[in-house]
Amino acid sequence: MFGRGFTVNKRIKHLITDFKAKTPRICKICVRGLFLNSSLICVHAPIEEGDDDEKDNFYEDLDQIYEECPQRDIKIIIGDRNAKMRCKNNHWGS
């Protein structure tokens, strides 16, 4: 139903130092940089109206994979965090 991943250009494939798929909703890739390395965490968060246990498990897994990143890495969380927009009186807002 879900799945996270990264598309890596073959020119920078040699810079990838690690990949980990934590759950179908969370994965991480580590990229070697010139001065600092980067850890990119791709997520697909459960919706706000979803099951509380599912949301708690998601954020526990996200905390774990974030803490597994090397301390000096630049850490970036990307993906679908299920923000919702609604139209009210022809004005957009959250």
C-alpha positions in Angstrom: 0.0 0.0 0.0 2.8 2.4 0.8 6.5 2.5 0.0 9.3 5.0 0.2 12.4 5.2 -1.8 15.0 7.4 -3.5 16.0 7.8 -7.1 19.8 8.1 -7.4 21.6 9.3 -10.4 24.4 6.9 -11.5 26.9 9.8 -11.4 26.5 10.1 -7.6 25.8 6.5 -6.8 29.3 6.1 -5.4 28.5 8.8 -2.7 25.8 6.7 -1.1 27.1 5.2 2.1 23.9 3.7 3.5 20.3 2.9 2.8 17.8 1.6 5.3 14.0 0.9 4.9 12.7 1.1 8.5 9.0 0.6 7.6 6.9 0.9 4.5 6.4 4.5 5.6 10.0 5.5 6.5 13.4 5.0 4.8 16.8 6.7 5.1 19.7 7.3 2.7 23.1 8.6 3.7 25.2 10.6 1.2 28.9 11.5 1.5 29.5 15.2 1.0 32.7 17.3 0.5 32.6 18.8 4.0 29.6 17.3 5.7 27.6 14.1 5.0 23.8 14.2 4.7 21.1 11.9 6.0 17.8 12.1 4.1 14.8 10.6 5.7 11.8 10.0 3.5 8.4 9.6 5.2 4.7 9.1 4.5 2.9 10.1 7.7 -0.5 8.7 8.7 -3.3 11.2 8.5 -4.4 13.2 11.6 -7.7 11.4 11.8 -6.0 8.0 11.7 -5.5 5.5 14.5 -3.6 6.9 17.5 -1.5 3.7 17.8 -0.5 3.9 14.2 0.6 7.5 14.6 2.5 6.7 17.8 4.3 3.9 16.1 5.1 6.1 13.2 6.7 8.8 15.3 8.6 6.3 17.4 10.0 4.7 14.3 10.9 8.2 12.9 12.6 9.1 16.2 14.6 5.8 16.1 15.8 6.3 12.5 16.6 10.0 13.2 18.8 9.0 16.2 20.6 6.3 14.1 21.9 9.1 11.8 25.5 10.1 12.5 25.4 13.1 14.9 27.4 15.4 12.6 25.3 14.7 9.5 22.9 17.2 8.0 19.5 15.6 8.6 16.6 16.4 6.3 13.1 14.9 6.6 11.2 14.9 3.3 8.1 13.3 2.0 4.4 13.4 2.6 3.5 14.5 6.0 -0.2 14.6 5.1 -0.8 18.3 5.6 -4.4 19.1 4.7 -5.7 22.2 3.1 -9.3 23.2 3.0 -11.2 25.9 1.2 -13.4 28.0 3.4 -15.4 31.0 2.0 -13.1 30.9 -1.1 -10.0 31.4 1.1 -7.4 28.6 1.5 -6.1 27.8 4.9 -5.2 24.9 7.2 
